[in-house]
Amino acid sequence: MSSLQGYVDRRVLLILQDGRAIVGVMAGFDQKSNVVLSDSKERVYSMEEGVEEIPLGLYLVKGDMIILIGELDETLDKAVDLATIRAEPIPPIRY
Amino acid sequence: MLIFSVFKTLTDQQVTVELKNDLSITGVLKSVDQFLNIRLDNITVLDEARHPHMMAVKNCFIRGSVVRYVQLPAEHVDTQLLEDATRREAQNQIKR
């Protein structure tokens, strides 16, 4: 899974099997796509209020929990006012 | 292995990947590996108004095991060749 190399030291968005979204700086990964994130925060989406960011710090996420890794465009991401965004949480994976 | 090869021939084509959480992501296929993990560039999420989560994401890595469908560009798939290759592989399996 050499294709994760380009994401190291970049701010990334992880989407997990249960629908959680975590942003953080990718500190490292291994061949099972386990990922270490530094300065990570969970983004909790809801229709009732804006996006809530919960600081998590240094996190190790097991590869088999991850469904998607996206590179965040930091200027684009900073331009978004999370407090104004209302959205359904990402649905969990159903096999 | 056959499907892996098919995906490799489709790099740099526009595909739509539907995930098992009903999210559909369109983008340019950049690479694929033996687990059918997919890397997409220049992505857009279907129904972006409902799914603003990935607004600031331009390229992504998708785990192969959570992909439900991949919509391929029909003009870039040689179905005749694929059919022949599939039959050949099936024949080889019988011999073994």
Backbone of each chain as ProteinMPNN parsed JSONL, in Angstrom:
{"seq_chain_A": "MSSLQGYVDRRVLLILQDGRAIVGVMAGFDQKSNVVLSDSKERVYSMEEGVEEIPLGLYLVKGDMIILIGELDETLDKAVDLATIRAEPIPPIRY", "coords_chain_A": {"N_chain_A": [[0.84, -1.202, 0.0], [1.807, 1.246, -0.928], [0.826, 3.591, -1.751], [0.044, 5.38, 0.194], [2.102, 6.955, 0.867], [2.354, 9.571, -0.146], [0.765, 11.063, 1.554], [1.956, 11.566, 3.965], [2.815, 13.76, 6.601], [0.944, 15.526, 5.703], [-2.178, 17.291, 6.113], [-4.915, 15.347, 6.787], [-8.121, 13.802, 6.099], [-9.797, 11.302, 7.741], [-12.161, 8.801, 7.143], [-14.128, 6.656, 8.968], [-15.237, 3.232, 9.517], [-17.562, 3.308, 11.122], [-18.61, 5.707, 10.432], [-17.463, 7.928, 11.523], [-15.596, 10.987, 11.335], [-12.319, 12.005, 11.151], [-9.867, 14.45, 11.456], [-6.43, 15.193, 10.908], [-2.821, 15.428, 11.151], [-0.964, 13.338, 9.138], [1.231, 11.252, 10.644], [2.448, 8.864, 10.265], [2.393, 5.564, 8.702], [1.648, 2.074, 8.076], [2.224, -1.154, 6.415], [-0.224, -2.347, 6.67], [-1.959, -0.368, 6.425], [-2.479, 0.89, 8.868], [-2.716, 3.901, 10.666], [-1.042, 6.729, 11.965], [-2.019, 9.648, 13.505], [-1.254, 13.017, 14.14], [-2.089, 15.751, 16.302], [-4.906, 15.477, 16.136], [-8.433, 15.749, 15.427], [-11.84, 15.031, 16.062], [-14.575, 15.389, 13.867], [-17.788, 16.215, 14.444], [-20.822, 15.826, 12.951], [-24.056, 17.275, 12.662], [-27.61, 17.825, 12.256], [-28.794, 19.602, 13.902], [-27.023, 21.432, 15.067], [-24.011, 23.357, 14.366], [-20.85, 22.055, 13.042], [-19.091, 20.143, 15.371], [-15.914, 20.211, 16.835], [-13.861, 17.869, 18.249], [-11.072, 17.684, 20.199], [-8.531, 15.274, 19.864], [-5.865, 14.66, 19.935], [-2.839, 12.784, 19.73], [-3.264, 10.045, 17.694], [-3.772, 6.581, 16.995], [-4.967, 4.845, 14.338], [-6.54, 1.902, 13.483], [-5.927, 0.066, 10.529], [-7.975, -1.508, 9.36], [-10.273, -0.269, 10.164], [-10.488, 1.982, 8.69], [-12.083, 3.634, 6.02], [-11.706, 5.546, 4.141], [-9.216, 7.849, 3.074], [-8.515, 11.151, 2.843], [-6.813, 13.859, 1.303], [-6.568, 16.993, 2.755], [-7.234, 20.145, 1.428], [-5.678, 22.761, 2.656], [-6.057, 25.561, 2.597], [-8.58, 25.765, 1.485], [-9.993, 24.356, 3.394], [-9.691, 25.934, 5.668], [-11.105, 28.127, 4.901], [-13.7, 27.399, 5.207], [-16.412, 27.863, 7.31], [-16.949, 26.034, 9.946], [-18.909, 26.131, 11.9], [-21.218, 26.915, 10.677], [-22.077, 24.827, 9.191], [-24.401, 22.371, 8.551], [-25.172, 19.028, 8.609], [-26.137, 15.665, 7.863], [-24.677, 13.011, 9.773], [-22.011, 10.966, 8.406], [-23.099, 7.958, 6.947], [-22.778, 4.726, 8.558], [-20.736, 1.923, 7.471], [-22.296, -0.74, 5.739], [-22.103, -4.063, 5.354]], "CA_chain_A": [[0.0, 0.0, 0.0], [2.762, 2.347, -1.011], [0.14, 4.804, -2.205], [-0.211, 6.329, 1.293], [3.324, 7.732, 1.097], [2.129, 10.978, -0.466], [-0.044, 11.75, 2.558], [2.717, 11.789, 5.189], [3.006, 15.175, 6.96], [-0.164, 16.343, 5.185], [-3.409, 17.25, 6.909], [-5.803, 14.417, 6.095], [-9.422, 13.465, 6.669], [-10.069, 9.865, 7.733], [-13.536, 8.399, 7.408], [-14.054, 5.318, 9.556], [-16.354, 2.315, 9.237], [-18.776, 3.703, 11.837], [-19.055, 6.999, 9.931], [-16.763, 9.054, 12.15], [-14.64, 11.726, 10.502], [-11.215, 12.505, 11.97], [-8.828, 15.161, 10.71], [-5.164, 15.279, 11.624], [-1.64, 15.374, 10.292], [-0.498, 11.958, 9.101], [2.598, 11.141, 11.133], [3.023, 7.662, 9.692], [1.474, 4.478, 8.366], [2.398, 0.851, 7.795], [1.728, -1.895, 5.243], [-1.628, -2.707, 6.853], [-2.606, 0.95, 6.413], [-2.661, 1.53, 10.16], [-2.298, 5.289, 10.467], [-0.85, 7.566, 13.154], [-2.351, 11.047, 13.251], [-0.927, 13.934, 15.218], [-2.952, 16.932, 16.386], [-6.143, 15.073, 15.462], [-9.72, 16.197, 15.968], [-13.001, 14.416, 15.44], [-15.605, 16.345, 13.443], [-19.109, 15.62, 14.659], [-21.825, 16.517, 12.14], [-25.45, 17.053, 13.034], [-28.542, 18.757, 11.625], [-29.292, 20.543, 14.907], [-26.053, 22.503, 15.304], [-22.846, 23.332, 13.487], [-19.914, 20.96, 13.255], [-18.342, 20.229, 16.621], [-14.586, 19.597, 16.718], [-13.409, 17.346, 19.531], [-9.643, 17.409, 20.106], [-8.165, 13.907, 20.25], [-4.419, 14.576, 20.131], [-2.135, 11.789, 18.922], [-4.163, 8.908, 17.544], [-3.421, 5.505, 16.072], [-6.202, 4.272, 13.82], [-6.313, 0.602, 12.841], [-6.189, 0.122, 9.09], [-9.24, -2.116, 8.923], [-11.395, 0.628, 10.489], [-10.475, 3.143, 7.79], [-12.654, 3.385, 4.694], [-11.254, 6.558, 3.177], [-8.246, 8.847, 3.512], [-8.509, 12.242, 1.869], [-5.892, 14.957, 1.596], [-7.307, 18.245, 2.903], [-6.688, 21.385, 0.899], [-5.749, 23.533, 3.907], [-6.643, 26.903, 2.401], [-10.012, 25.533, 1.278], [-10.567, 23.894, 4.652], [-9.724, 27.071, 6.599], [-12.115, 29.078, 4.417], [-15.027, 26.919, 5.578], [-16.793, 28.1, 8.701], [-17.589, 24.774, 10.352], [-20.064, 26.398, 12.762], [-22.421, 27.152, 9.868], [-22.391, 23.642, 8.378], [-25.3, 21.376, 9.136], [-25.278, 17.884, 7.704], [-26.288, 14.357, 8.493], [-23.406, 12.302, 9.894], [-21.764, 9.986, 7.336], [-23.658, 6.685, 7.389], [-21.797, 3.661, 8.769], [-20.639, 0.896, 6.431], [-23.105, -1.944, 5.915], [-21.624, -5.097, 4.428]], "C_chain_A": [[0.869, 1.243, 0.0], [2.064, 3.666, -1.315], [-0.195, 5.769, -1.071], [0.983, 7.263, 1.506], [3.1, 9.229, 0.875], [1.371, 11.756, 0.592], [0.722, 12.075, 3.838], [3.008, 13.282, 5.364], [1.941, 16.098, 6.369], [-1.341, 16.251, 6.145], [-4.418, 16.404, 6.14], [-7.124, 14.258, 6.85], [-9.566, 11.952, 6.594], [-11.559, 9.673, 7.939], [-13.484, 6.941, 7.843], [-15.325, 4.532, 9.262], [-17.654, 2.741, 9.905], [-19.245, 5.102, 11.444], [-18.374, 8.18, 10.582], [-15.775, 9.692, 11.185], [-13.586, 12.321, 11.429], [-10.23, 13.238, 11.068], [-7.567, 15.236, 11.564], [-4.019, 15.235, 10.637], [-1.109, 13.95, 10.307], [0.969, 11.893, 9.496], [3.257, 9.897, 10.543], [1.968, 6.633, 9.396], [2.305, 3.22, 8.189], [1.716, 0.074, 6.662], [0.291, -2.361, 5.411], [-2.521, -1.473, 6.86], [-3.124, 1.385, 7.78], [-2.057, 2.924, 10.039], [-2.119, 5.971, 11.821], [-1.118, 9.01, 12.761], [-1.879, 11.881, 14.423], [-1.875, 15.124, 15.143], [-4.326, 16.639, 15.766], [-7.379, 15.573, 16.208], [-10.812, 15.397, 15.282], [-13.976, 15.52, 15.052], [-16.956, 15.662, 13.56], [-20.142, 16.455, 13.913], [-23.21, 16.238, 12.695], [-26.313, 18.096, 12.341], [-28.954, 19.853, 12.602], [-28.338, 21.711, 15.124], [-24.887, 22.358, 14.334], [-21.907, 22.187, 13.834], [-19.14, 21.182, 14.548], [-17.003, 19.537, 16.43], [-14.123, 19.169, 18.096], [-11.93, 17.019, 19.42], [-9.315, 16.003, 20.629], [-6.664, 13.762, 20.505], [-3.773, 13.566, 19.201], [-2.961, 10.506, 18.884], [-3.554, 7.855, 16.635], [-4.726, 4.86, 15.641], [-5.863, 2.975, 13.106], [-6.744, 0.666, 11.374], [-7.537, -0.433, 8.695], [-10.467, -1.297, 9.317], [-11.549, 1.755, 9.47], [-11.154, 2.794, 6.467], [-12.129, 4.385, 3.667], [-10.251, 7.501, 3.826], [-8.211, 9.935, 2.455], [-7.534, 13.314, 2.276], [-6.683, 16.254, 1.647], [-6.538, 19.378, 2.236], [-6.812, 22.411, 2.021], [-6.358, 24.913, 3.723], [-8.155, 26.791, 2.235], [-10.681, 25.178, 2.598], [-10.694, 25.053, 5.648], [-10.805, 28.07, 6.202], [-13.526, 28.675, 4.835], [-15.287, 27.22, 7.053], [-17.619, 26.914, 9.184], [-18.865, 25.009, 11.153], [-21.356, 26.566, 11.966], [-22.877, 25.901, 9.128], [-23.266, 22.666, 9.151], [-25.455, 20.245, 8.142], [-25.507, 16.627, 8.522], [-24.892, 13.777, 8.687], [-23.244, 11.324, 8.727], [-22.311, 8.635, 7.791], [-22.561, 5.65, 7.63], [-21.823, 2.671, 7.603], [-21.581, -0.26, 6.756], [-22.688, -2.965, 4.875], [-22.769, -5.95, 3.903]], "O_chain_A": [[0.695, 2.157, 0.806], [2.651, 4.736, -1.152], [-0.671, 6.873, -1.335], [0.883, 8.246, 2.24], [3.609, 10.055, 1.633], [1.332, 12.986, 0.542], [0.204, 12.778, 4.705], [3.391, 13.973, 4.42], [2.026, 17.317, 6.518], [-1.488, 15.279, 6.886], [-4.739, 16.699, 4.989], [-7.228, 14.533, 8.045], [-9.47, 11.374, 5.511], [-12.157, 10.308, 8.808], [-12.878, 6.101, 7.178], [-16.338, 5.079, 8.825], [-18.731, 2.564, 9.336], [-20.176, 5.632, 12.05], [-18.666, 9.325, 10.237], [-15.194, 9.021, 10.331], [-13.909, 13.046, 12.37], [-9.81, 12.71, 10.039], [-7.636, 15.33, 12.79], [-4.218, 15.03, 9.44], [-0.83, 13.407, 11.376], [1.839, 12.404, 8.791], [4.471, 9.869, 10.342], [0.806, 6.782, 9.773], [3.533, 3.287, 8.155], [0.774, 0.558, 6.036], [-0.358, -2.732, 4.433], [-3.686, -1.533, 7.253], [-4.085, 2.151, 7.867], [-1.024, 3.112, 9.397], [-2.947, 5.808, 12.717], [-0.527, 9.532, 11.816], [-2.077, 11.501, 15.577], [-2.392, 15.463, 14.079], [-4.846, 17.432, 14.982], [-7.37, 15.785, 17.42], [-10.737, 15.115, 14.087], [-14.182, 16.469, 15.808], [-17.238, 14.676, 12.879], [-20.32, 17.639, 14.198], [-23.509, 15.13, 13.138], [-25.812, 19.127, 11.892], [-29.413, 20.915, 12.183], [-28.773, 22.842, 15.339], [-24.787, 21.383, 13.589], [-22.135, 21.446, 14.79], [-18.604, 22.264, 14.789], [-16.945, 18.415, 15.927], [-14.004, 19.991, 19.005], [-11.556, 16.158, 18.624], [-9.769, 15.605, 21.702], [-6.239, 12.847, 21.211], [-4.113, 13.496, 18.02], [-3.311, 9.954, 19.927], [-2.907, 8.176, 15.638], [-5.499, 4.385, 16.473], [-5.001, 2.95, 12.227], [-7.778, 1.239, 11.034], [-8.187, 0.1, 7.795], [-11.576, -1.584, 8.865], [-12.595, 2.398, 9.391], [-10.838, 1.771, 5.86], [-12.112, 4.102, 2.469], [-10.413, 7.902, 4.979], [-7.907, 9.664, 1.293], [-7.429, 13.651, 3.456], [-7.391, 16.588, 0.697], [-5.339, 19.543, 2.456], [-7.911, 22.884, 2.312], [-7.093, 25.388, 4.588], [-8.915, 27.601, 2.765], [-11.786, 25.634, 2.891], [-11.679, 25.145, 6.38], [-11.354, 28.773, 7.05], [-14.441, 29.498, 4.823], [-14.488, 26.876, 7.924], [-18.807, 26.793, 8.885], [-19.792, 24.201, 11.103], [-22.451, 26.386, 12.499], [-23.939, 25.901, 8.505], [-22.921, 22.206, 10.239], [-25.819, 20.459, 6.985], [-25.133, 16.534, 9.691], [-24.007, 14.016, 7.865], [-24.234, 10.903, 8.128], [-22.021, 8.203, 8.906], [-21.521, 5.691, 6.973], [-22.796, 2.593, 6.854], [-21.658, -0.706, 7.901], [-22.886, -2.77, 3.676], [-22.544, -6.867, 3.113]]}, "seq_chain_B": "MLIFSVFKTLTDQQVTVELKNDLSITGVLKSVDQFLNIRLDNITVLDEARHPHMMAVKNCFIRGSVVRYVQLPAEHVDTQLLEDATRREAQNQIKR", "coords_chain_B": {"N_chain_B": [[-7.065, -11.24, -10.005], [-7.236, -10.633, -12.68], [-9.118, -8.576, -12.74], [-7.755, -6.648, -11.376], [-5.805, -6.066, -13.313], [-7.472, -4.983, -15.259], [-8.333, -2.644, -13.993], [-5.883, -1.371, -13.85], [-5.458, -0.698, -16.496], [-7.231, 1.31, -16.708], [-6.323, 3.609, -15.519], [-6.059, 7.136, -15.04], [-8.513, 7.63, -16.112], [-11.899, 8.838, -15.833], [-13.841, 7.831, -13.132], [-16.624, 6.546, -11.204], [-17.021, 5.84, -7.86], [-18.897, 3.849, -5.799], [-19.53, 3.613, -2.416], [-19.888, 1.34, 0.395], [-21.274, 2.709, 2.271], [-23.136, 4.125, 0.96], [-22.147, 6.426, -0.166], [-21.2, 8.224, -3.031], [-18.447, 8.747, -5.087], [-16.877, 10.664, -7.48], [-14.086, 10.722, -9.637], [-10.714, 11.072, -10.954], [-9.064, 8.165, -11.764], [-6.169, 7.327, -10.167], [-4.418, 5.396, -9.113], [-4.238, 1.861, -8.375], [-4.194, -0.978, -6.228], [-3.208, -4.392, -5.256], [-5.232, -5.089, -3.505], [-7.347, -3.87, -4.53], [-7.607, -1.354, -3.517], [-8.194, 2.076, -4.032], [-6.994, 5.006, -5.588], [-8.08, 8.261, -5.99], [-8.189, 11.267, -7.885], [-8.899, 14.786, -7.933], [-11.612, 14.9, -6.888], [-15.225, 14.668, -6.67], [-18.115, 14.646, -4.637], [-21.112, 12.859, -4.942], [-24.243, 14.501, -4.741], [-23.472, 16.818, -3.168], [-24.494, 18.767, -1.48], [-25.806, 17.421, 0.528], [-23.736, 16.005, 1.587], [-21.375, 17.512, 2.851], [-18.98, 16.912, 3.977], [-16.586, 16.356, 2.692], [-15.737, 18.557, 1.333], [-13.323, 20.027, 1.261], [-11.55, 18.222, 0.307], [-9.444, 16.997, -2.149], [-8.083, 14.889, -3.307], [-8.122, 11.35, -2.802], [-7.81, 8.257, -0.927], [-9.179, 5.14, -1.174], [-10.345, 2.401, 0.633], [-10.259, -0.868, -0.592], [-12.061, -2.857, 0.315], [-14.409, -1.605, 1.021], [-15.725, -0.788, -1.156], [-18.577, -0.732, -3.163], [-19.616, -0.52, -5.836], [-17.915, 0.182, -8.939], [-18.2, 2.562, -11.335], [-17.481, 2.417, -14.686], [-15.845, 3.971, -17.519], [-17.416, 3.193, -20.423], [-16.376, 3.248, -23.011], [-13.714, 2.807, -22.706], [-13.295, 0.229, -21.979], [-12.49, -2.838, -23.176], [-14.638, -5.04, -23.929], [-14.768, -7.413, -25.35], [-12.145, -8.379, -25.32], [-11.876, -8.687, -22.573], [-13.764, -10.63, -22.073], [-12.659, -12.829, -23.455], [-10.274, -13.118, -22.001], [-11.28, -13.75, -19.504], [-12.526, -16.22, -20.01], [-10.269, -17.695, -20.692], [-8.886, -17.676, -18.264], [-10.687, -19.098, -16.69], [-10.573, -21.592, -17.965], [-7.92, -22.316, -17.426], [-8.135, -22.655, -14.706], [-9.704, -24.931, -14.513], [-7.988, -26.877, -15.567], [-6.076, -27.021, -13.539]], "CA_chain_B": [[-5.88, -10.692, -10.685], [-7.709, -10.105, -13.967], [-9.794, -7.298, -12.522], [-6.649, -5.737, -11.046], [-5.227, -5.623, -14.592], [-8.449, -4.111, -15.922], [-8.265, -1.325, -13.347], [-4.625, -0.714, -14.198], [-5.588, -0.093, -17.831], [-8.176, 2.436, -16.627], [-5.767, 4.764, -14.804], [-6.262, 8.438, -15.682], [-9.887, 7.772, -16.611], [-12.875, 9.293, -14.839], [-14.703, 6.743, -12.645], [-17.432, 6.852, -10.02], [-16.925, 4.748, -6.898], [-19.956, 3.866, -4.788], [-19.074, 2.918, -1.22], [-20.916, 0.579, 1.118], [-22.092, 3.596, 3.103], [-23.987, 4.826, -0.002], [-21.492, 7.628, -0.677], [-20.65, 8.053, -4.377], [-17.362, 9.693, -5.318], [-16.37, 10.672, -8.845], [-12.75, 11.29, -9.72], [-9.807, 10.47, -11.927], [-8.377, 7.017, -11.173], [-4.728, 7.541, -10.228], [-3.734, 4.112, -8.982], [-4.98, 0.771, -7.76], [-3.242, -2.007, -5.822], [-3.743, -5.761, -5.354], [-6.459, -5.207, -2.705], [-8.284, -2.977, -5.209], [-7.643, -0.004, -2.956], [-8.255, 2.99, -5.173], [-6.661, 6.426, -5.359], [-8.783, 9.154, -6.913], [-7.756, 12.656, -7.918], [-9.897, 15.751, -8.385], [-12.871, 14.219, -6.596], [-16.461, 15.339, -6.245], [-19.044, 13.711, -4.014], [-22.473, 12.982, -5.464], [-25.121, 15.174, -3.786], [-22.55, 17.509, -2.269], [-25.248, 19.542, -0.492], [-26.097, 16.542, 1.668], [-22.481, 15.46, 2.115], [-20.329, 18.544, 2.769], [-17.827, 16.475, 4.774], [-15.345, 16.226, 1.924], [-15.62, 19.766, 0.505], [-11.942, 20.485, 1.124], [-10.713, 17.087, -0.095], [-9.296, 16.99, -3.606], [-7.719, 13.538, -3.739], [-8.34, 10.444, -1.677], [-7.447, 6.84, -0.982], [-10.357, 4.399, -0.727], [-10.053, 1.011, 0.936], [-10.946, -1.732, -1.542], [-13.095, -3.688, 0.905], [-15.646, -0.857, 1.268], [-16.283, -0.37, -2.444], [-19.694, -1.556, -3.638], [-19.536, -0.503, -7.302], [-17.133, 1.186, -9.644], [-18.755, 2.831, -12.664], [-16.349, 2.571, -15.587], [-16.174, 4.551, -18.82], [-17.624, 2.034, -21.311], [-15.551, 3.313, -24.237], [-12.329, 2.434, -22.408], [-13.236, -1.176, -21.598], [-12.626, -3.738, -24.317], [-15.394, -6.152, -23.353], [-14.416, -8.632, -26.083], [-10.858, -8.816, -24.761], [-12.129, -9.081, -21.188], [-14.494, -11.895, -22.154], [-11.677, -13.855, -23.829], [-9.343, -13.309, -20.886], [-12.024, -14.428, -18.433], [-12.68, -17.624, -20.399], [-8.946, -18.319, -20.62], [-8.571, -17.89, -16.857], [-11.569, -20.173, -16.231], [-10.006, -22.817, -18.523], [-6.707, -22.623, -16.651], [-8.54, -23.103, -13.372], [-10.179, -26.308, -14.652], [-6.793, -27.713, -15.761], [-5.328, -27.148, -12.294]], "C_chain_B": [[-6.266, -10.031, -12.009], [-8.291, -8.71, -13.788], [-8.775, -6.223, -12.135], [-6.038, -5.176, -12.331], [-6.169, -4.668, -15.314], [-8.374, -2.702, -15.325], [-6.985, -0.591, -13.717], [-4.705, -0.049, -15.576], [-6.477, 1.149, -17.785], [-7.619, 3.639, -15.883], [-5.866, 6.007, -15.695], [-7.618, 8.573, -16.367], [-10.785, 8.233, -15.465], [-13.763, 8.115, -14.436], [-15.544, 7.256, -11.473], [-17.421, 5.631, -9.115], [-18.079, 4.887, -5.904], [-19.493, 3.016, -3.622], [-20.236, 2.207, -0.534], [-21.623, 1.412, 2.179], [-22.936, 4.521, 2.225], [-23.417, 6.164, -0.475], [-20.97, 7.318, -2.083], [-19.641, 9.146, -4.66], [-16.877, 9.555, -6.75], [-14.986, 11.295, -8.852], [-11.924, 10.575, -10.761], [-9.016, 9.373, -11.221], [-6.872, 7.203, -11.3], [-3.96, 6.245, -10.059], [-4.611, 3.114, -8.257], [-3.948, -0.267, -7.334], [-3.924, -3.378, -5.76], [-4.984, -5.984, -4.494], [-7.613, -4.436, -3.348], [-8.571, -1.724, -4.384], [-7.494, 0.964, -4.113], [-7.804, 4.369, -4.744], [-7.325, 7.269, -6.416], [-8.251, 10.569, -6.756], [-8.935, 13.523, -8.335], [-11.322, 15.255, -8.134], [-14.038, 15.181, -6.369], [-17.38, 14.267, -5.679], [-20.423, 13.949, -4.617], [-23.365, 13.568, -4.362], [-24.302, 15.883, -2.703], [-23.284, 18.321, -1.189], [-25.545, 18.704, 0.75], [-24.828, 16.048, 2.34], [-21.363, 16.491, 2.002], [-19.021, 18.129, 3.437], [-16.513, 16.526, 4.009], [-15.128, 17.413, 0.995], [-14.172, 20.129, 0.222], [-10.997, 19.366, 0.696], [-10.652, 17.025, -1.617], [-8.821, 15.638, -4.128], [-7.824, 12.603, -2.545], [-7.936, 9.003, -2.004], [-8.633, 6.074, -0.416], [-9.983, 2.942, -0.516], [-10.91, 0.103, 0.041], [-12.143, -2.464, -0.962], [-14.404, -2.939, 1.156], [-16.287, -0.356, -0.023], [-17.427, -1.304, -2.821], [-19.66, -1.658, -5.159], [-18.479, 0.472, -7.764], [-17.766, 1.349, -11.016], [-17.615, 3.196, -13.598], [-16.783, 3.293, -16.855], [-16.229, 3.435, -19.859], [-16.678, 2.041, -22.5], [-14.096, 2.914, -23.975], [-12.198, 0.998, -21.916], [-13.468, -2.015, -22.85], [-13.316, -5.002, -23.819], [-15.061, -7.477, -24.035], [-13.135, -9.239, -25.502], [-11.05, -9.366, -23.349], [-12.823, -10.444, -21.151], [-13.519, -13.041, -22.448], [-10.748, -14.171, -22.656], [-10.014, -14.067, -19.749], [-12.168, -15.911, -18.735], [-11.353, -18.369, -20.262], [-8.597, -18.638, -19.162], [-9.416, -19.037, -16.29], [-11.044, -21.521, -16.719], [-8.79, -23.267, -17.712], [-7.06, -23.175, -15.284], [-8.996, -24.56, -13.414], [-8.988, -27.254, -14.765], [-6.088, -27.997, -14.453], [-5.932, -28.084, -11.288]], "O_chain_B": [[-5.699, -9.012, -12.402], [-8.009, -7.792, -14.559], [-8.905, -5.057, -12.507], [-5.782, -3.976, -12.435], [-5.738, -3.677, -15.903], [-8.354, -1.705, -16.047], [-6.977, 0.63, -13.88], [-4.114, 1.006, -15.807], [-6.475, 1.95, -18.72], [-8.35, 4.598, -15.632], [-5.771, 5.932, -16.92], [-7.845, 9.522, -17.117], [-10.47, 8.042, -14.29], [-14.368, 7.472, -15.294], [-15.215, 8.261, -10.843], [-17.765, 4.527, -9.538], [-18.219, 5.919, -5.248], [-19.113, 1.857, -3.793], [-21.404, 2.443, -0.844], [-22.472, 0.899, 2.908], [-23.397, 5.569, 2.679], [-24.121, 6.948, -1.113], [-20.366, 6.268, -2.302], [-19.933, 10.33, -4.495], [-16.508, 8.464, -7.186], [-14.739, 12.281, -8.157], [-12.366, 9.602, -11.372], [-8.374, 9.622, -10.2], [-6.345, 7.235, -12.412], [-2.976, 6.003, -10.758], [-5.596, 3.475, -7.612], [-2.929, -0.427, -8.005], [-5.079, -3.516, -6.162], [-5.717, -6.948, -4.71], [-8.709, -4.356, -2.793], [-9.627, -1.107, -4.52], [-6.755, 0.701, -5.062], [-8.177, 4.852, -3.675], [-7.156, 7.023, -7.611], [-7.912, 11.012, -5.658], [-9.855, 13.056, -9.007], [-12.138, 15.197, -9.054], [-13.867, 16.324, -5.944], [-17.422, 13.138, -6.168], [-20.852, 15.091, -4.782], [-23.259, 13.182, -3.198], [-24.418, 15.597, -1.512], [-22.744, 18.534, -0.104], [-25.537, 19.208, 1.874], [-24.838, 15.71, 3.523], [-20.491, 16.359, 1.144], [-18.062, 18.901, 3.461], [-15.451, 16.715, 4.601], [-14.425, 17.302, -0.009], [-13.82, 20.493, -0.9], [-9.779, 19.541, 0.719], [-11.683, 17.002, -2.289], [-9.119, 15.276, -5.266], [-7.634, 13.023, -1.404], [-7.757, 8.609, -3.157], [-9.051, 6.335, 0.712], [-9.374, 2.32, -1.387], [-12.123, 0.283, -0.067], [-13.136, -2.676, -1.657], [-15.414, -3.568, 1.474], [-17.259, 0.399, 0.004], [-17.269, -2.525, -2.802], [-19.673, -2.759, -5.71], [-18.177, 1.456, -7.088], [-17.86, 0.386, -11.777], [-16.874, 4.148, -13.353], [-17.954, 3.239, -17.23], [-15.213, 2.802, -20.147], [-16.226, 0.989, -22.951], [-13.332, 2.706, -24.917], [-11.121, 0.585, -21.485], [-14.51, -1.912, -23.498], [-12.659, -5.928, -23.344], [-15.066, -8.531, -23.399], [-13.057, -10.437, -25.233], [-10.459, -10.381, -22.98], [-12.514, -11.293, -20.315], [-13.545, -14.08, -21.788], [-10.473, -15.333, -22.358], [-9.397, -14.918, -19.109], [-11.969, -16.758, -17.864], [-11.304, -19.505, -19.788], [-8.084, -19.715, -18.856], [-8.924, -19.848, -15.506], [-11.064, -22.495, -15.968], [-8.655, -24.439, -17.362], [-6.374, -24.053, -14.762], [-8.726, -25.333, -12.495], [-8.972, -28.312, -14.136], [-5.555, -29.09, -14.263], [-5.379, -28.264, -10.202]]}, "name": "protein", "num_of_chains": 2, "seq": "MSSLQGYVDRRVLLILQDGRAIVGVMAGFDQKSNVVLSDSKERVYSMEEGVEEIPLGLYLVKGDMIILIGELDETLDKAVDLATIRAEPIPPIRYMLIFSVFKTLTDQQVTVELKNDLSITGVLKSVDQFLNIRLDNITVLDEARHPHMMAVKNCFIRGSVVRYVQLPAEHVDTQLLEDATRREAQNQIKR"}
